[in-house]
């Protein structure tokens, strides 16, 4: 049947080529004599040709030659009915075929004489006669029939067609649809041949009727032959159906192979590439001719050849696997492939390996980019805070094992906010990038420079020999920033304050180094900026300040040199006062106002924080009771509790005594503790907070986000509030990473039924941003500075008009 289909297409193609050559000769000016010669030769050698005509560009016939007058008249009618001038496009240049109505075995072949403007050559052929000699219609007990677009043609002999209405039903064995050149179609069918010949074998002449036994024998033999033939036909039919099912399955798998967007190829047991689909060419940049027959190692990078050889060997013994490999595309780019291997098993024998190669280059690049962004600052491309902390912890542990020196610096630009406000954020951002570039030139590759937030940078040095080398490095950093920066034609001057700390014996944790460097940086700011300050260490600080503190703190408590100021905490949207935080101030008779950042750490080092904290608790409860007595000021007051005070025996008794002495209801007292207080001995801290809650006192987590590992305990701590440290709020409207951290803390806290207070609010934009992020309460200079009790009593209920968001 396949041969018949091929013969039909080949015969039709040959006929079309004859028609096209005839049209081409006529289009070149063949002349009358040439036309006559071609027509006679064509009719003489093509008995299936019925009509040949020239149709002018105006649609009128210029010449018609036909095998009979009847065919000539019919051609005119058929061409007029087809309306060729309207049917064929203007740019048509091929040969088209049309089925003749009421004569399914006849085709009209139409070819342009150059183009439609020059006219057409039209030929009418009898398809049955044309194909009759090529199709082997009588194949022993099988019959081949050919069908046109509208009905069957039984080609029993050349030139003869019997229509399907005369076709007796016979067993159908197979069918092929053949697309003929020119647009026509043909359907080939194979049937069992008529069994009438067999049956005739059982019909004996009447003269032999007397030979009853012979007749019976022959009749039985004929019927047996018929049954055998029918059985054979069923077997052939079943075999044909099985072959068609196999063919269909083969085509399905072939389509899956050819049109698979991933590279699919096979390699033999020796590792040579046997087959490859078109997608492999796109992946490698090489044609399949360049790949087939070569060993797979020619496509791989040297470092991947051994892995692929092991994978190939493993798959051959029945272990499919998956691996990522790299290949070099012919354009020079590297491709990353996700390669899956499967054994090719035929008849129980492994013949080779099938491979499916998925190009994951873009996916891998995107993942790498996301990983990079998660660990680097978007603006300066420096490592971010998280990456710096990770490296600091790693180097701290290694330095502890090796006994080597580790130096950390906290660098803060002086007056950066003034530049941002005066010249614009775009200038400020460019300045940060340029500062990072200069610092990198000094720091070197062995050390780490990171951007923490805003205008703050952290530096980690692992290659400095001694403390003096650290001081020299700090001075080099200041010197490199001293030259003005040229930004958009404007010279911009900037300086920095640097705090320095090292891994001395008393530093048990890596994060302590950054805390100490931060304190030293604050000291450098107080000394006039554009300088560095080395953190001196607890021992030296105590020796210098312990005597003064022990005397002055005791004197201050006796002479009431300490004052309590209260800063309002307001509802984020409305600005309505919700509560207050108590803040201590020391008015020294000789040194004036001393910052809590100075005397609180020193008091903790000397242990005097216990007596100071007890005094603060007592005074806060007294003042809160006064506010409570005035109904419009009956609001909670928060007190900061130090680590030593919180863990000291008798702390609960001190709190209860202060409440009892003042008569203040417990619900109006709130205690604020830092993360480190709760996380150092978490079980004991949780037990203590539960006892405070049983007394009716709420506990808030202060400076949330500045410590470490707090998230794992947050859900278990019996607190009701978290306070966001001002470090996150400072640049919330300009630093996307700070904003993301703040949003994450707010969302997480709300899911844990905690309220959120943001500290350090100084600008209206910060309030608007935090309101949009659904922060509950705000605290900062935007609403009010810390103030004495007398001023608190005079405050209005609302400190700012209600915020209206766009």
DOMIDO-380573 format. One record per residue (C-alpha): residue number from 1; residue in three letters; x, y, z. Coordinates in steps of 0.25 Angstrom, whole numbers, plus 5000, padded with zeros to 4 digits. Each point is the difference from the previous one (the first is absolute). Example, Ala and Ser with C-alpha at 12.3 -4.5 7.8 and 13.67 -1.06 7.14 Angstrom:
2
resi|resn|px|py|pz
1|ALA|5049|4982|5031
2|SER|5006|5014|4998
//
This chain:
806
resi|resn|px|py|pz
1|UNK|5000|5000|5000
2|UNK|5012|5010|5003
3|UNK|5005|4997|4986
4|UNK|4987|5003|4994
5|UNK|4999|5013|5007
6|UNK|5014|5003|4996
7|UNK|4998|4997|4986
8|UNK|4987|5008|4999
9|UNK|5007|5012|5005
10|UNK|5012|4998|4991
11|UNK|4991|4998|4988
12|UNK|4992|5013|5003
13|UNK|5013|5008|5002
14|UNK|5005|4996|4987
15|UNK|4987|5004|4993
16|UNK|5000|5013|5007
17|UNK|5015|5003|4995
18|UNK|4995|4997|4985
19|UNK|4989|5010|5002
20|UNK|5009|5010|5006
21|UNK|5011|4998|4989
22|UNK|4989|5002|4989
23|UNK|4995|5013|5007
24|UNK|5014|5005|5001
25|UNK|5003|4998|4986
26|UNK|4987|5007|4995
27|UNK|5003|5011|5010
28|UNK|5013|5003|4993
29|UNK|4994|5001|4987
30|UNK|5000|4986|4994
31|UNK|4992|5005|4988
32|UNK|4989|4993|4992
33|UNK|5008|4989|4994
34|UNK|5007|4997|5014
35|UNK|4986|4999|5006
36|UNK|4995|4991|4990
37|UNK|5012|4991|5001
38|UNK|4999|4999|5015
39|UNK|4985|4998|5000
40|UNK|5001|4988|4990
41|UNK|5011|4994|5008
42|UNK|4993|5001|5013
43|UNK|4987|4994|4995
44|UNK|5008|4989|4993
45|UNK|5008|4995|5012
46|UNK|4989|5003|5011
47|UNK|4987|4992|4997
48|UNK|4995|5005|5014
49|UNK|5000|5015|4994
50|UNK|4986|5004|4996
51|UNK|5001|5015|4998
52|UNK|5011|5010|4999
53|UNK|4997|5015|4999
54|UNK|5006|5014|5001
55|UNK|4992|5010|5008
56|UNK|5003|5015|4998
57|UNK|5002|5010|5011
58|UNK|4986|5006|4997
59|UNK|4994|4986|5003
60|UNK|4997|4996|4985
61|UNK|5005|4988|4994
62|UNK|5011|5002|4989
63|UNK|5001|4985|4996
64|UNK|4993|4987|5004
65|UNK|5005|4986|4996
66|UNK|4992|4988|5005
67|UNK|4999|4985|4997
68|UNK|4985|5002|4997
69|UNK|4990|5011|4997
70|UNK|4993|4996|5013
71|UNK|5013|5002|5008
72|UNK|5002|5014|4994
73|UNK|4986|5005|5003
74|UNK|5001|4995|5014
75|UNK|5013|5007|5003
76|UNK|4994|5013|4997
77|UNK|4989|4998|5009
78|UNK|5009|4995|5011
79|UNK|5010|5011|4999
80|UNK|4989|5011|5001
81|UNK|4994|4993|5012
82|UNK|5014|5000|5007
83|UNK|5002|5015|4998
84|UNK|5015|4999|4999
85|UNK|5003|5015|5000
86|UNK|4993|5001|5013
87|UNK|5004|4987|5007
88|UNK|5015|5001|4997
89|UNK|5009|5011|5007
90|UNK|5007|5011|4992
91|UNK|5014|4995|5005
92|UNK|4997|4985|4997
93|UNK|5011|4993|4992
94|UNK|4998|4985|5003
95|UNK|4990|4989|4994
96|UNK|4987|4998|5006
97|UNK|4990|4988|4998
98|UNK|4985|5001|5000
99|UNK|4991|4988|5000
100|UNK|4990|5000|4989
101|UNK|4985|4999|5005
102|UNK|4993|4987|4997
103|UNK|5013|4994|4995
104|UNK|5008|4997|5012
105|UNK|5011|4993|4992
106|UNK|5003|5013|4992
107|UNK|5009|5011|5005
108|UNK|5002|5014|4994
109|UNK|5014|5004|5001
110|UNK|5002|5015|4999
111|UNK|5014|5007|4998
112|UNK|5003|5015|4998
113|UNK|5008|5004|4987
114|UNK|5010|5008|5008
115|UNK|4989|5007|5009
116|UNK|4985|5002|5000
117|UNK|5001|5012|4991
118|UNK|5006|4991|4989
119|UNK|4989|4990|5001
120|UNK|4999|4985|5004
121|UNK|5002|4987|4994
122|UNK|4989|4990|5003
123|UNK|5001|4985|4999
124|UNK|4989|4989|5003
125|UNK|5005|4987|5003
126|UNK|4993|4986|5004
127|UNK|5007|4997|5014
128|UNK|4995|4985|4998
129|UNK|5008|4999|4987
130|UNK|5012|5008|5005
131|UNK|5002|4991|5013
132|UNK|4994|4987|4995
133|UNK|5014|4995|4994
134|UNK|5007|5004|5013
135|UNK|4991|4994|5011
136|UNK|5000|4985|5001
137|UNK|4985|4998|5002
138|UNK|5000|4985|4999
139|UNK|5009|4994|5011
140|UNK|4997|4985|5001
141|UNK|4988|4999|5010
142|UNK|5001|5015|5002
143|UNK|4993|5012|4993
144|UNK|5005|5014|5000
145|UNK|4990|5012|4998
146|UNK|5003|5014|4998
147|UNK|4991|5011|5004
148|UNK|4999|5015|4996
149|UNK|4995|5012|5008
150|UNK|4986|4996|4998
151|UNK|4998|4985|4998
152|UNK|5007|4987|4998
153|UNK|5007|4995|4987
154|UNK|5002|4986|4998
155|UNK|5012|4999|4990
156|UNK|4998|4986|4995
157|UNK|5007|5003|4987
158|UNK|5006|5012|4994
159|UNK|4990|5011|4995
160|UNK|4988|4993|5007
161|UNK|4993|5005|5013
162|UNK|4989|4994|5007
163|UNK|4993|5009|5011
164|UNK|4998|4996|5014
165|UNK|4985|4997|4998
166|UNK|5004|4987|4992
167|UNK|5011|4996|5011
168|UNK|4996|4987|5007
169|UNK|5003|5000|5014
170|UNK|5013|4993|5003
171|UNK|5009|4999|5012
172|UNK|5008|5013|5002
173|UNK|5015|4998|5003
174|UNK|5006|5014|5000
175|UNK|5000|5014|4995
176|UNK|5009|5011|4997
177|UNK|4997|5015|4997
178|UNK|5009|5006|4989
179|UNK|5002|5014|4998
180|UNK|5003|5002|4985
181|UNK|5008|5012|4995
182|UNK|4991|5011|4995
183|UNK|4990|4999|5012
184|UNK|4992|4988|4997
185|UNK|4999|4988|5009
186|UNK|4999|4985|4998
187|UNK|4995|4989|5009
188|UNK|5006|4986|4998
189|UNK|4993|4988|5006
190|UNK|5004|4985|5000
191|UNK|4988|4990|5001
192|UNK|5000|4985|4999
193|UNK|4997|4996|4985
194|UNK|4986|4994|4997
195|UNK|4998|4986|5004
196|UNK|4991|4997|4989
197|UNK|5011|4993|4992
198|UNK|5001|4990|5012
199|UNK|4986|4998|5001
200|UNK|4999|4997|4985
201|UNK|5009|4988|5002
202|UNK|4988|4994|5008
203|UNK|4990|5002|4988
204|UNK|5000|4987|4991
205|UNK|4993|4999|4987
206|UNK|4987|4993|5001
207|UNK|5005|4988|4992
208|UNK|5009|4996|5012
209|UNK|4988|5000|5010
210|UNK|5000|4985|4999
211|UNK|5014|5000|5007
212|UNK|4994|5004|5013
213|UNK|5012|4995|5008
214|UNK|5009|5008|4992
215|UNK|4992|5012|5000
216|UNK|4998|4999|5015
217|UNK|5015|4999|5001
218|UNK|5003|5011|4991
219|UNK|4990|5009|5007
220|UNK|5006|4997|5014
221|UNK|5014|5003|4995
222|UNK|4995|5013|4994
223|UNK|4993|5004|5013
224|UNK|5013|4996|5008
225|UNK|5008|5009|4990
226|UNK|4991|5012|5003
227|UNK|5000|4998|5015
228|UNK|5015|4999|4999
229|UNK|5001|5013|4991
230|UNK|4991|5007|5010
231|UNK|5008|4996|5012
232|UNK|5013|5004|4992
233|UNK|4993|5014|4998
234|UNK|4997|5001|5014
235|UNK|5015|4997|5004
236|UNK|5004|5010|4990
237|UNK|4991|5010|5005
238|UNK|5004|4998|5014
239|UNK|5015|5001|4996
240|UNK|4997|5013|4992
241|UNK|4993|5006|5013
242|UNK|5012|4996|5008
243|UNK|5010|5007|4990
244|UNK|4991|5012|5000
245|UNK|5000|5001|5015
246|UNK|5015|4998|5000
247|UNK|5001|5011|4990
248|UNK|4991|5009|5008
249|UNK|5009|4998|5012
250|UNK|5013|5002|4992
251|UNK|4994|5013|4995
252|UNK|4996|5005|5014
253|UNK|5014|4997|5005
254|UNK|5006|5006|4988
255|UNK|4992|5013|5002
256|UNK|5004|5000|5015
257|UNK|5015|4999|4996
258|UNK|5000|5010|4988
259|UNK|4992|5011|5006
260|UNK|5005|4999|5015
261|UNK|5005|5014|5004
262|UNK|5011|4993|5008
263|UNK|5012|4994|4993
264|UNK|4997|4985|4999
265|UNK|5012|4991|4995
266|UNK|5005|4986|5001
267|UNK|5014|4994|5002
268|UNK|5005|4986|4998
269|UNK|5007|4992|5010
270|UNK|5013|5006|4996
271|UNK|4995|5014|5002
272|UNK|4999|5004|4985
273|UNK|4988|5009|4997
274|UNK|4990|4992|4991
275|UNK|4988|5009|4999
276|UNK|4996|5014|5004
277|UNK|4988|5009|4998
278|UNK|5000|5014|4994
279|UNK|5000|5006|5014
280|UNK|5014|4994|5003
281|UNK|5005|5009|4988
282|UNK|4994|5013|5007
283|UNK|5006|4996|5013
284|UNK|5014|4997|4995
285|UNK|5000|5009|4988
286|UNK|5005|4988|4992
287|UNK|4993|4993|4989
288|UNK|4996|4986|5002
289|UNK|5010|4996|4989
290|UNK|5011|5005|5009
291|UNK|4996|4993|5012
292|UNK|4995|4986|4995
293|UNK|5011|4990|5001
294|UNK|5008|5008|5010
295|UNK|5003|4996|5014
296|UNK|4992|5008|5010
297|UNK|5013|5005|5007
298|UNK|5002|5009|4988
299|UNK|4988|5009|5004
300|UNK|5003|5001|5015
301|UNK|5009|5008|5009
302|UNK|5013|4993|5005
303|UNK|4995|5000|5014
304|UNK|4987|4993|4996
305|UNK|5005|4989|4992
306|UNK|5003|4991|5011
307|UNK|4986|5002|5006
308|UNK|4993|4997|4987
309|UNK|5009|4987|4998
310|UNK|4995|4995|5014
311|UNK|4986|5004|4997
312|UNK|5001|4993|4986
313|UNK|5005|4987|5007
314|UNK|4990|5001|5011
315|UNK|4988|5001|4990
316|UNK|5005|4988|4992
317|UNK|4999|4991|5012
318|UNK|4985|5005|5002
319|UNK|5002|5012|5009
320|UNK|4993|5013|4994
321|UNK|5006|5013|5006
322|UNK|5000|5015|4999
323|UNK|5011|5010|5000
324|UNK|5003|5014|4997
325|UNK|5011|5002|4989
326|UNK|5006|5012|4992
327|UNK|5003|5000|4985
328|UNK|5006|5011|4992
329|UNK|4991|5006|4989
330|UNK|5006|5003|4987
331|UNK|4998|5015|5002
332|UNK|5009|4999|5013
333|UNK|4989|5000|5010
334|UNK|4999|4989|5011
335|UNK|4988|4992|5001
336|UNK|4995|4993|5013
337|UNK|4992|4987|4997
338|UNK|4991|4992|5009
339|UNK|5004|4986|4994
340|UNK|4991|4988|5002
341|UNK|5005|4986|4996
342|UNK|4992|4987|4997
343|UNK|5004|4987|4995
344|UNK|4996|4995|4986
345|UNK|4996|4986|5002
346|UNK|4996|4991|4988
347|UNK|4997|4986|5002
348|UNK|5005|5000|5014
349|UNK|5014|5005|4995
350|UNK|5005|5014|5003
351|UNK|5004|5007|4987
352|UNK|5003|5014|5004
353|UNK|4995|5012|5008
354|UNK|4989|5010|4997
355|UNK|5003|5014|5005
356|UNK|4991|5012|5002
357|UNK|5007|5013|5002
358|UNK|4992|5012|5005
359|UNK|5007|5013|4998
360|UNK|4999|5007|5014
361|UNK|5010|5011|4997
362|UNK|4990|5011|5002
363|UNK|4994|4994|5012
364|UNK|5014|4998|5007
365|UNK|5004|5014|4997
366|UNK|4987|5005|5006
367|UNK|5002|4992|5012
368|UNK|5014|5005|5001
369|UNK|4995|5014|4999
370|UNK|4990|4999|5011
371|UNK|5010|4993|5009
372|UNK|5010|5012|4997
373|UNK|4989|5010|5003
374|UNK|4996|4993|5013
375|UNK|5015|5002|5005
376|UNK|5004|5014|4994
377|UNK|4996|5014|5001
378|UNK|4992|5004|4988
379|UNK|5006|5014|4999
380|UNK|5015|4998|5002
381|UNK|5000|4985|4997
382|UNK|5008|4998|5013
383|UNK|4997|4988|5009
384|UNK|4988|5004|5009
385|UNK|4997|4999|5015
386|UNK|4997|4985|5000
387|UNK|5012|4996|4991
388|UNK|5009|5008|5009
389|UNK|4994|4993|5013
390|UNK|5003|4987|4994
391|UNK|5014|5003|4996
392|UNK|5003|5006|5014
393|UNK|4994|4988|5007
394|UNK|5009|4991|4991
395|UNK|5013|5008|5002
396|UNK|4997|5002|5015
397|UNK|5000|4985|5002
398|UNK|5012|4997|4991
399|UNK|5008|5011|5007
400|UNK|4996|4994|5014
401|UNK|5006|4987|4995
402|UNK|5012|5006|4994
403|UNK|5003|5011|5010
404|UNK|5000|5010|4989
405|UNK|4996|5015|5000
406|UNK|4987|5004|4995
407|UNK|4997|5015|4999
408|UNK|4986|5006|4997
409|UNK|4996|5014|4997
410|UNK|4987|5007|5000
411|UNK|5001|5012|4990
412|UNK|4989|5011|5000
413|UNK|5000|5012|4990
414|UNK|5000|5013|5006
415|UNK|4988|5010|4996
416|UNK|4995|4990|4989
417|UNK|4986|5004|5003
418|UNK|5003|5015|4998
419|UNK|5005|4996|4986
420|UNK|4988|4991|4997
421|UNK|4990|5011|5004
422|UNK|5008|5012|4993
423|UNK|5004|4993|4987
424|UNK|4990|4989|4999
425|UNK|4999|4985|5002
426|UNK|5006|4998|4986
427|UNK|5013|5007|5004
428|UNK|5000|4993|5013
429|UNK|4999|4987|4993
430|UNK|5011|5003|4990
431|UNK|5009|5004|5012
432|UNK|4998|4987|5007
433|UNK|5004|4993|4988
434|UNK|5013|5008|4998
435|UNK|5003|4999|5015
436|UNK|4999|4985|4999
437|UNK|5009|5000|4988
438|UNK|5011|5008|5008
439|UNK|4999|4991|5012
440|UNK|5001|4987|4992
441|UNK|5013|5005|4994
442|UNK|5006|5001|5014
443|UNK|4994|4988|5007
444|UNK|5005|4990|4990
445|UNK|4995|4986|4996
446|UNK|5003|4992|5012
447|UNK|4992|5009|5009
448|UNK|4985|5003|4999
449|UNK|4992|5013|4998
450|UNK|4985|5000|5002
451|UNK|4989|5010|5000
452|UNK|4992|4999|5012
453|UNK|4989|5010|4998
454|UNK|4999|5015|4995
455|UNK|5013|5006|5002
456|UNK|5006|4989|5009
457|UNK|5011|4990|4995
458|UNK|5007|4989|5007
459|UNK|5014|4995|4998
460|UNK|5006|4987|5004
461|UNK|5015|4998|5000
462|UNK|5007|4986|5001
463|UNK|5014|5004|4994
464|UNK|5004|5011|5010
465|UNK|5012|4997|5008
466|UNK|4997|5008|5013
467|UNK|4992|5011|5006
468|UNK|5009|5010|4994
469|UNK|4997|4995|4986
470|UNK|4985|5002|5003
471|UNK|5002|5014|5004
472|UNK|5009|5003|4988
473|UNK|4989|4993|4991
474|UNK|4989|5009|5007
475|UNK|5008|5013|4997
476|UNK|5002|4995|4985
477|UNK|4985|4999|4999
478|UNK|4998|5014|5005
479|UNK|5011|5005|4991
480|UNK|4994|4994|4988
481|UNK|4986|5006|5003
482|UNK|5006|5014|5002
483|UNK|5001|5004|4985
484|UNK|4987|5006|4994
485|UNK|4991|4991|4992
486|UNK|4996|5006|4986
487|UNK|4985|4997|4998
488|UNK|4993|5006|4988
489|UNK|5010|5011|5000
490|UNK|4999|5003|5014
491|UNK|5011|4998|5010
492|UNK|4994|4992|5013
493|UNK|5009|4999|5012
494|UNK|4997|4989|5011
495|UNK|5007|4995|5012
496|UNK|4998|4988|5009
497|UNK|5001|4996|5014
498|UNK|5005|4986|5003
499|UNK|4999|4991|5012
500|UNK|5010|4988|5001
501|UNK|4999|4987|5008
502|UNK|5008|4987|5001
503|UNK|4999|4986|5004
504|UNK|5005|5002|5014
505|UNK|4999|4990|5011
506|UNK|4987|5005|5006
507|UNK|4993|4999|4986
508|UNK|4992|4987|5001
509|UNK|4991|5002|4988
510|UNK|5003|5006|4986
511|UNK|4988|5010|5001
512|UNK|5007|5006|5012
513|UNK|5010|5005|4991
514|UNK|4990|5008|4992
515|UNK|4994|5005|5012
516|UNK|5013|5005|5006
517|UNK|5004|5006|4986
518|UNK|4986|5008|5000
519|UNK|5003|5005|5014
520|UNK|5014|5005|4996
521|UNK|4994|5006|4987
522|UNK|4990|5008|5009
523|UNK|5012|5005|5009
524|UNK|5007|5004|4987
525|UNK|4988|5008|4996
526|UNK|5000|5007|5014
527|UNK|5015|5003|4998
528|UNK|4997|5009|4988
529|UNK|4998|4990|4989
530|UNK|5010|4997|4988
531|UNK|5008|4992|5010
532|UNK|5001|4986|5005
533|UNK|4998|4994|5014
534|UNK|5005|4986|5005
535|UNK|4991|4993|5010
536|UNK|5008|5000|5013
537|UNK|4994|4988|5006
538|UNK|4992|4997|5013
539|UNK|5012|5000|5009
540|UNK|5006|5013|4996
541|UNK|4987|5007|5000
542|UNK|4997|4995|5014
543|UNK|5013|5005|5005
544|UNK|4998|5014|4995
545|UNK|4986|5001|5004
546|UNK|4996|4991|5011
547|UNK|5005|5009|5011
548|UNK|4992|5012|4994
549|UNK|4988|4992|4997
550|UNK|4999|4993|5014
551|UNK|5001|5014|5006
552|UNK|4992|5008|4990
553|UNK|4989|4990|4998
554|UNK|4998|4999|5015
555|UNK|5000|5015|5002
556|UNK|4991|5002|4988
557|UNK|4990|4990|5007
558|UNK|5001|5007|5013
559|UNK|4999|5014|4994
560|UNK|4990|4997|4990
561|UNK|5008|5004|4988
562|UNK|4993|4990|4992
563|UNK|4987|5004|4992
564|UNK|4990|4992|4993
565|UNK|4994|5005|4987
566|UNK|4989|4994|4993
567|UNK|4998|4998|4985
568|UNK|4987|4998|4994
569|UNK|4996|4987|4992
570|UNK|4989|5004|4990
571|UNK|4990|4992|4991
572|UNK|5007|5000|4986
573|UNK|4988|5005|4992
574|UNK|4994|5010|5009
575|UNK|5011|5005|5009
576|UNK|4992|4998|5012
577|UNK|5008|4997|5013
578|UNK|5000|4985|5004
579|UNK|5011|4999|5010
580|UNK|5013|5006|5005
581|UNK|5015|4995|5001
582|UNK|5008|5004|5013
583|UNK|5014|5005|4996
584|UNK|5010|5004|5011
585|UNK|5009|5012|4999
586|UNK|5012|5004|5009
587|UNK|5002|5015|5002
588|UNK|5014|5000|5006
589|UNK|5003|5012|5008
590|UNK|5014|5002|4993
591|UNK|4999|4993|4987
592|UNK|4986|5003|4997
593|UNK|4990|4991|4993
594|UNK|5007|4986|4998
595|UNK|4994|4991|4990
596|UNK|4994|4986|5004
597|UNK|5009|4994|4989
598|UNK|5012|5004|5009
599|UNK|4996|4997|5014
600|UNK|4990|4988|4998
601|UNK|5011|4991|4994
602|UNK|5010|5004|5011
603|UNK|4989|4998|5011
604|UNK|4998|4986|4994
605|UNK|5015|4997|5001
606|UNK|5001|5004|5015
607|UNK|4987|4994|5004
608|UNK|4994|5013|5004
609|UNK|4989|4998|4990
610|UNK|4993|4992|5011
611|UNK|4998|5012|5009
612|UNK|4997|5009|4989
613|UNK|4990|4991|4993
614|UNK|4993|4998|5014
615|UNK|4999|5016|5001
616|UNK|4995|5001|4986
617|UNK|4989|4989|5002
618|UNK|4995|5007|5013
619|UNK|5000|5014|4994
620|UNK|4993|4995|4987
621|UNK|4989|4994|5008
622|UNK|4998|5013|5008
623|UNK|4999|5009|4988
624|UNK|4991|4990|4993
625|UNK|4991|5000|5012
626|UNK|4999|5015|4999
627|UNK|4996|4999|4985
628|UNK|4990|4989|5004
629|UNK|4994|5009|5010
630|UNK|4997|5010|4988
631|UNK|4990|4992|4992
632|UNK|5004|5005|4987
633|UNK|5014|4996|5002
634|UNK|4998|4986|5005
635|UNK|5009|4993|4990
636|UNK|5011|4989|5002
637|UNK|5014|5004|5002
638|UNK|5012|4991|4995
639|UNK|5013|4998|5008
640|UNK|5013|4995|4994
641|UNK|5006|4988|5008
642|UNK|5015|4997|4999
643|UNK|5004|4985|4999
644|UNK|5007|5001|5014
645|UNK|4987|5005|5006
646|UNK|4991|4990|4993
647|UNK|5008|4988|5005
648|UNK|5003|5005|5014
649|UNK|4993|4992|5011
650|UNK|4989|5009|5006
651|UNK|4997|5007|4987
652|UNK|4985|4996|5001
653|UNK|4999|5005|5014
654|UNK|5006|5013|4996
655|UNK|4989|5002|4990
656|UNK|4989|4996|5009
657|UNK|5005|5009|5011
658|UNK|5001|5012|4990
659|UNK|4985|4997|4996
660|UNK|4995|4999|5014
661|UNK|5007|5012|5005
662|UNK|4994|5009|4989
663|UNK|4987|4993|4999
664|UNK|5001|4999|4985
665|UNK|4992|4989|4993
666|UNK|5009|4990|4994
667|UNK|4994|5001|4986
668|UNK|5006|5014|4999
669|UNK|5014|4995|5002
670|UNK|5008|4994|4988
671|UNK|5014|4995|5000
672|UNK|5009|5001|4988
673|UNK|5011|4990|4999
674|UNK|5010|4997|4988
675|UNK|5002|4988|4992
676|UNK|5013|4996|5007
677|UNK|4993|5000|5014
678|UNK|4989|4990|4995
679|UNK|5009|4991|4992
680|UNK|5011|4998|5010
681|UNK|4994|4989|5008
682|UNK|4987|5000|4993
683|UNK|4993|4990|5008
684|UNK|5002|5008|5013
685|UNK|4996|5013|4993
686|UNK|4987|4994|4995
687|UNK|4997|4995|5014
688|UNK|5003|5014|5005
689|UNK|4991|5007|4990
690|UNK|4989|4991|5003
691|UNK|5000|5004|5014
692|UNK|5000|5015|4996
693|UNK|4988|4997|4991
694|UNK|4993|4993|5012
695|UNK|5002|5013|5008
696|UNK|4993|5007|4988
697|UNK|5013|5007|4995
698|UNK|5002|4999|4985
699|UNK|5014|4998|4994
700|UNK|5006|5006|4987
701|UNK|5012|4996|4992
702|UNK|5008|5012|4998
703|UNK|5010|5003|4988
704|UNK|4994|4988|4993
705|UNK|5009|4996|4988
706|UNK|5013|5004|5005
707|UNK|5004|4987|5007
708|UNK|5001|4986|4995
709|UNK|4992|4987|4999
710|UNK|4988|5007|5006
711|UNK|4990|4995|4990
712|UNK|5001|4986|5005
713|UNK|4995|5004|5014
714|UNK|4991|5011|4996
715|UNK|4988|4991|4999
716|UNK|5003|4994|5014
717|UNK|5002|5013|5007
718|UNK|4988|5005|5008
719|UNK|5001|5014|4995
720|UNK|4989|5009|4994
721|UNK|5009|5011|4993
722|UNK|5012|5001|4992
723|UNK|5007|5014|4998
724|UNK|5008|5002|4987
725|UNK|5014|5006|5002
726|UNK|5002|5013|4994
727|UNK|5011|4995|4991
728|UNK|4990|4994|4991
729|UNK|4991|5012|5000
730|UNK|5011|5010|4996
731|UNK|5000|4997|4985
732|UNK|4987|4993|4999
733|UNK|4995|5009|4988
734|UNK|5013|4998|4992
735|UNK|5006|4987|5004
736|UNK|4992|4989|4994
737|UNK|5007|4989|5009
738|UNK|4997|5008|5012
739|UNK|4985|5001|4995
740|UNK|4999|4985|4997
741|UNK|5006|4997|5014
742|UNK|4990|5009|5007
743|UNK|4988|4994|4992
744|UNK|5004|4986|5003
745|UNK|5001|5003|5015
746|UNK|4986|5007|5000
747|UNK|4994|4989|4992
748|UNK|5006|4989|5009
749|UNK|4996|5007|5013
750|UNK|4986|5002|4996
751|UNK|4999|4985|4997
752|UNK|5005|4997|5014
753|UNK|4990|5010|5006
754|UNK|5010|5010|5003
755|UNK|4999|5015|4999
756|UNK|5012|5008|4994
757|UNK|5006|5013|5004
758|UNK|5010|5007|4991
759|UNK|5010|5009|5007
760|UNK|5008|5012|4995
761|UNK|4989|5006|4991
762|UNK|5005|5014|4996
763|UNK|4993|5003|4986
764|UNK|4986|5000|4995
765|UNK|5004|4991|4989
766|UNK|5004|4989|5009
767|UNK|4987|5001|5007
768|UNK|4993|4998|4987
769|UNK|5008|4989|4996
770|UNK|4998|4992|5013
771|UNK|4985|5003|5000
772|UNK|5000|4994|4986
773|UNK|5007|4988|5006
774|UNK|4989|4999|5011
775|UNK|5010|5003|5011
776|UNK|4992|5002|5013
777|UNK|5007|5010|5008
778|UNK|5011|5011|4998
779|UNK|5010|5007|5009
780|UNK|5009|5011|4996
781|UNK|5004|5015|4999
782|UNK|4989|5002|4989
783|UNK|4990|4999|5011
784|UNK|5007|5004|5013
785|UNK|5014|5000|5007
786|UNK|5001|4994|5014
787|UNK|4994|5010|5010
788|UNK|4998|5001|5015
789|UNK|4988|4996|5007
790|UNK|4994|5014|5001
791|UNK|5001|5002|4985
792|UNK|4993|4986|4997
793|UNK|4988|5005|5008
794|UNK|4998|5011|4991
795|UNK|5001|4992|4987
796|UNK|4988|4999|4991
797|UNK|4994|4987|4997
798|UNK|5005|5000|4985
799|UNK|5014|5005|4997
800|UNK|4998|5001|4985
801|UNK|4988|5001|4991
802|UNK|4994|4987|4995
803|UNK|5008|4995|4988
804|UNK|4993|4999|4987
805|UNK|5007|4991|4990
806|UNK|4999|5002|4985
//
